[in-house]
């Protein structure tokens, strides 16, 4: 059984134009701009909703049902994964790297476990879990190339992946990568961070900005703001 929220077909991205959001560089409906790719808020929200509803369906057959998570934390995690993938795809083109057979096999292993879900839910699972696997796969290959260029030929896969992450961070620093502040994403942080343009005043609002979800905060939320409720 698929146990935890992560941690794709390829992520859908669209180039959009429109009026800018006051006080930001973002156009309405844009979640992130990563180099020459744009991820829409509509796409991110749909993937999140479909994944959560699918995970709830799967968990009904599991006696050790997963814990509820505030929806904003899930959206933060998925935004990070999709931004990472958009950057990794462009970096892979630069290094002439293709996903390995192991990556394709990982997608095939997911499909039987989500067979009972709707088509939209299946697509969400394949996109999010596939993106996570894609990132690890191509960054490990890129890390291997980078280390070999530095004269290291006996690195472990973990070392190669760590090097690939460093290469990705350097790529992000050298390219236009912007994430809408509402998604509380910092690619150098673990968990969500407070990037919101508004100011949290009440204790409940402040609890919602913690790097990791607080059980008390989660239980106070209405069901439509919780994943796996």
Secondary structure, DSSP 4 states (H G I P E B T S, - for coil): ---SS----PPP------PBPTTSSPBTTEEEEETTEEEEHHHHHHHHHHHHHHHHHHHTT-SSPPPPEEHHHHHHHHHHHHHHHHHHHHHHHHHT----HHHHHHHHHHHGGGTTS-HHHHHHHHHHHHHHHHHHHHHHHHHHHHHHHTT-----HHHHHHHHHHHHHHHHHHS-EEE-GGG---TTSSS-----SS---SHHHHHTTSSS--HHHHHTS-GGGEE--
